Amino acid sequence: MSTVLPGRRVIAVTASAAALISASALAATPAGAAATAAANTDKVLVIGIDGAVLDRVKAANAPNLKGLMADGLTARSTLYANPMAATSSGPGWSTIATGVWPDKHGVKDNSFTGKNYAAHPDFLTRVENARPTLNTYAAADWEPITSTDQNGPIFSAKVDKRLSLKGDRDGYGSEDPKIAAAAAAELRSQNPDAAFVYLGEIDHAGHTSGAASQEYLNTIARVDTLIGQLLGAVRDRPTYAQESWKILVTTDHGHTDAGGHGGSTIQERGTFVIAKGAGIGAGSVRDDVKLVDVAATALAHLGVSAPGIDGVPLSTPDDDPFDTLRPNLQARVDETAVPAGVKGFTHTPPAGWSVDNSKMGTGGVTEWAGWAFATDEFWSQAQRDQWRELNVRSRDVFAVADSDEWDDKSHTGTFDSTLITPKWPVVGGTTRTLTFQTHYRHEAGQTAQVLVSYNGGAPTVVKSYTADAVARSEALNLQVPAGATDVQIRFRYSGSNNWYWTVDNVRLG
């Protein structure tokens, strides 16, 4: 049970007790606490809808969700797969709540074995730790999210109010409306500064009827009505006109057409973020957003710093030059495992960048003949379950050298290609930091090197990879020699039917 702090009330409601407590009782807050937080006008509501597929949301009778899309942002994204984590609810909601990937929060499946919420707490707990006068609220009918009696709670006992109902395989249809009613009362009549509300019936429909079914669409419509209650409660607040609300809607994983998730198909890995609020353009669409950005956005809106978090706020502009290539991406040529309609690769680098294929063999699979620029949806489907799905820290378009896939078609010579940055200005005698996201799988016989040259001089190796570097953020300190005025970075990869190397968001700090 939660500890009661002075001047505050923490409520954790079990399924057995839920029927005895009315929504108005759950909403009660001491007047002193409400008055203390009343001055805060920046507020966040995160709505989690379990197992929702974006394309089916678009096909359903869902005016409230579609209204949020029209007024704000729609961002399609993809998840990891095993061995990082299964595409299941435990890892999914942990990732959304904490803003870090499973290799940090430790939840790999619904057993919650290895969870590390102490080091990587949920965003409501971060709010409590940083700004304890703010009011936090979480309501869910999947017990591990808010209940201390299960493998969670994902949202810790520090959260001011936690409502936990039991929405098992037969119960989400009846429990979701209770969650929505209690949360709507809290949002309308009390003063929550940060709230998370979970609704589980869509996932149940996916399991029982499949994402391609009419029942799945009908369930989305029912849940959309509940979301409308939450949105209406926010708008009905007496102080709404003076407040700045950030509304985010997201899901923890996708579903196959036949129903089910947990595996590595793009349908199971499919997720999305819908967002509305200050700084978010109406009808905007982005491809660089990840699930970890939900927590980052909520915290940034409330002015709470989050060291070590993987997400970035939605207000952060996408200025990675690789992402400018998206309009030029092509459909498959040789990669028949990639659906024909997916446009996801090009060999043309962004302005100022180049690729040196002078040592590259000839032939091979067209898509991977030297460094290419690709999306996760394209690259990971080229060959599933070889850890390509683990490239979660790359966003949108990234650079990839893949000797394994290149070798799948006859060729001469070996894979040997170098990706070259523009020349960046530097000042001699200073230290600069080279940062980038990388995903590297090693095998004997291949090489992966980062090389640096100053003023057009001979490139010098500053980093060699000799072991797996899975979904890593790199930071290399460069000692700029006296007299140097520019620097150029090279990423050279060579191999023959070995593995691969990806690089993204390369910056000289």
Secondary structure, DSSP 8 states (H G I E B T S, - for coil): -----TT---EEE-HHHHTTS-HHHHH---HHHHHHHTT--EEEEEEEETT--HHHHHHSS-HHHHHHHHHSEEEEEE---TTT--SSHHHHHHHHHHSS-HHHH---STT-TT--TTTS--HHHHHHHH-TTS-EEEEESSGGGT-TTSS--SS-TTSSEEEE----TTTHHHHHHHHHHHHHHHHHHS--SEEEEEE-HHHHHHHHH-TTSHHHHHHHHHHHHHHHHHHHHHHT-TTGGG-EEEEEEE-S----SSS--SSSSHHHHEEEEEEESTT--TTEEESS--TTHHHHHHHHHTT---TT-----TTS----GGGGGGGG-B--SS-TTS-TT---EES---TT-EEE-TT--EES-GGGSSSEEEEHHHHHHHSSSSSGGG-TT--SEEEEEEHHHHTTS-EES-EEEEEE---EE--TT-EEEEEEEEEEE--TT-EEEEEEEETT---EEEEE--S-EEEEEEEEEEE--TT--EEEEEEEEEESS--EEEEEEEEE-
